[in-house]
Amino acid sequence: VRADLNGKPLKDADEDKSLPVCWKGAKPFKSVNEVKNHFKPLALSFMKGNAQLELLPEAYLIVTKRGNACLGILNGGEVRLGELNVIGDISMQDKMVIYDNEKKQIGWVSANCNRLPTS
């Protein structure tokens, strides 16, 4: 993500401790809509099952109380989870998630979550 920001009007916001990776603009952001055009979609690849989860900037950025944009995906190594990464509810926005407890796996599909299911 950082490499794609070269030449963009964003700077590291190291003083914002809301999340480990944050950026600030010329003025504080009020919403993700104000900053999302500076970021590309992000693809997370999962080795087992050869699956990929594509996330739009709205699904991986969070605007803090200080008005900075932060990466909403945590490096598990920084929170003592080893090689695991943590993706949360923001990343599952507009996704229907299916849990298969017997096979210990999950799946997802894009969905319009503003609309209630019909059945």
URGI-V272503 format. One record per residue. N is the residue number from 0. D_LAST is the distance of its C-alpha to the last C-alpha in Angstrom with 1 decimal. Layout:
n;d_last
N;D_LAST
N;D_LAST
//
This chain:
n;d_last
0;39.4
1;42.9
2;44.5
3;42.3
4;43.6
5;47.2
6;48.6
7;45.8
8;46.7
9;45.2
10;47.2
11;46.5
12;45.9
13;47.4
14;48.2
15;44.4
16;43.5
17;39.9
18;38.9
19;41.3
20;41.0
21;41.1
22;42.6
23;44.1
24;44.7
25;47.6
26;45.9
27;43.0
28;39.5
29;37.2
30;33.9
31;32.7
32;32.7
33;36.5
34;37.0
35;34.2
36;36.4
37;38.9
38;36.6
39;35.2
40;31.8
41;32.3
42;31.3
43;31.0
44;31.9
45;31.1
46;33.7
47;31.8
48;29.4
49;30.9
50;27.9
51;28.2
52;26.3
53;27.3
54;27.4
55;28.3
56;30.9
57;28.4
58;26.8
59;30.1
60;32.4
61;32.8
62;35.2
63;37.4
64;39.1
65;42.2
66;40.4
67;40.5
68;37.9
69;37.2
70;35.6
71;32.6
72;33.0
73;35.6
74;38.2
75;37.9
76;41.7
77;42.3
78;40.4
79;41.8
80;38.9
81;41.0
82;39.5
83;35.9
84;34.4
85;31.9
86;29.0
87;27.0
88;24.1
89;25.6
90;25.3
91;21.6
92;20.9
93;18.2
94;17.5
95;14.7
96;16.7
97;16.4
98;18.9
99;20.7
100;23.0
101;24.7
102;25.9
103;26.3
104;24.6
105;21.9
106;20.3
107;18.7
108;17.4
109;17.8
110;14.9
111;14.9
112;14.3
113;15.3
114;12.0
115;9.0
116;5.7
117;3.8
118;0.0
//
